[in-house]
Amino acid sequence: MVSTRPTLIPAQGNWVRGRERFWGRETELELVQERIADGANVLLVGQRRLGKTSLMRELAERLADDYLCIFVDFEKASTAADAIVELSIALRDHKRVWTKARELFSNILGKLGTGVDTIKLSELSITLRAGLTAGNWRSKGDELFEILAAADKPALLLMDEVPILVNRLLKGEDLQLTDERIQATAEFMSWLRHNSQKHQDEVRIVLSGSIGLEPVLRQARLTATLNTFTSFELPPWDTATAVGCLDALAAGKSIRYRDGVAEQMVERLGCAIPHHVQMFFGHAYTWCRQHDTDELSAEHIDAIYTNNMLGVRGHAELTHYEDRLRLILGDELLTFAMEMITEAAVKGVLTSAAYQALQAQEDALTSQAANELLRVLEHDGYLERRDDGYVFVSRLVRDWWQARHSFGYVPILDRGEP
């Protein structure tokens, strides 16, 4: 008998696109589409690995008939001029607006002649960047928005990793706030805000990234620059959606679960973050191939979780939680953040007493800074508030953090007098 189970192709890389890979976000897609249709600019928020980039890519696919959909990735950008370069390059796949963008940069691109449309993106980026300065990026950026506003249908700008760019603008390579950097960040955000207002009928903007934009801007008291954007929070999957994904992945690879195994996998994760669900199945499928079986039991899942999800490769997949934290906080606050998170991992909860004791040992850390740090950990999905204190959102991340950082760690209230 031919199986009627839906099938899903496993995700490869950091985002997915297309009906054969995209899963479980129909309601969220519809809600974001409604906001766009109503004229809103959207700030897409949520913890890491929830599929924000995938959602934006899928939006671009589904709205292509009604909007000029332009996806821009700012992950490699460090300056406002870099941002204008990335925006310009993103237009190359859209002939009419790219033709006008080429005219805008004719003084820079003229020497390339007819080869401008065939050179590698890296070479085009270098050429454009060489012609932009701290003094002219804003005027060029304004003109790019004018080009988009004059397109034959509304433009939808899907701008990914804006928080990474803003964090670099704000802190530089040494991750230190300075007045000059705050001013540069304010100018960039003011430019974006200005154009989002000026062209609100012709250009829609969706912003997102792997770290929270609001906590980054809050450090420089610049959150008011986001007041033209409507926040939309992307939640984790519910259990039914995650189990459905695991079933569809298994059907696509001819794998069978014994009763309750898919539910057990979701329970072990503790929070159905789409990337973690896919990651768990990937390890399970590899295990099946290595052991020449097409069936997964509860005992198999326990072993796969312990040996693979929390093993060396699992560490490689999850280290971005630590890396992104340093990017947001810098070395000065990272130590305190690591203490708080490790306390929550080892003890199961960061209590008020433990939090106060940890704060007391940081002489230079004010109560305001400590509370702001806790806000960042909440916003970006590390910890959440419960009645008895702060606990991990994700059981997988908690178990990984404990495996990585608990050796030799003594909980703060067990340390006694130094």
JOFEN-V297995 format. One record per backbone hydrogen bond with DSSP energy under -1.0 kcal/mol. CO is the residue of the C=O (numbers start at 1). NH is the residue of the N-H. If there is no record, write none. Layout:
CO,NH
CO,NH
This chain:
18,21
18,22
20,9
25,29
26,30
27,31
28,32
29,33
30,34
31,35
32,36
33,37
34,38
35,40
36,39
41,230
42,207
43,232
45,234
49,275
51,55
52,56
53,57
54,58
55,59
56,60
57,61
58,62
59,63
63,67
67,69
68,156
70,158
72,160
74,77
79,83
80,84
81,85
82,86
83,87
84,88
85,89
86,90
88,91
89,92
91,94
94,98
95,99
96,100
97,101
98,102
99,103
100,104
101,105
103,106
105,108
105,109
106,110
109,112
110,113
112,115
113,116
115,118
115,119
120,124
121,125
122,126
123,127
124,128
125,129
126,130
133,137
136,140
137,141
138,142
139,143
140,144
141,145
142,146
143,147
144,148
145,149
146,150
148,151
154,68
155,204
156,70
157,206
158,72
159,208
160,74
161,165
162,166
163,167
164,168
165,169
166,170
167,171
168,172
171,176
172,175
178,182
179,183
180,184
181,185
182,186
183,187
184,188
185,189
186,190
187,191
188,192
189,193
190,194
191,195
192,196
193,197
194,198
195,199
197,200
199,202
199,203
202,155
204,157
205,42
206,159
207,44
208,162
213,217
214,218
215,219
217,220
217,222
218,221
222,225
223,226
224,227
226,229
230,43
232,45
238,242
239,243
240,244
241,245
242,246
243,247
244,248
245,249
246,250
247,251
248,8
248,252
250,255
256,296
258,261
260,264
261,265
262,266
263,267
264,268
265,269
266,270
269,395
269,396
271,273
272,237
273,277
274,278
275,279
276,280
277,281
278,282
279,283
280,284
281,285
282,286
283,287
284,288
285,289
286,290
287,291
288,293
294,256
296,258
297,301
298,302
299,303
300,304
301,305
302,306
303,307
304,308
304,309
305,310
311,315
312,316
313,317
314,318
315,319
318,321
319,323
320,324
322,326
323,327
324,328
325,329
326,330
330,334
333,337
334,338
335,339
336,340
337,341
338,342
339,343
340,344
341,345
342,346
343,347
344,348
350,390
351,355
352,356
353,357
354,358
355,359
356,360
359,362
362,365
366,370
367,371
368,372
369,373
370,374
371,375
372,376
373,377
374,378
375,379
376,380
377,382
377,383
378,381
382,393
384,391
386,389
389,386
390,350
391,384
394,398
395,399
396,400
397,401
398,402
399,403
400,404
401,405
402,406
406,409
411,414
412,415
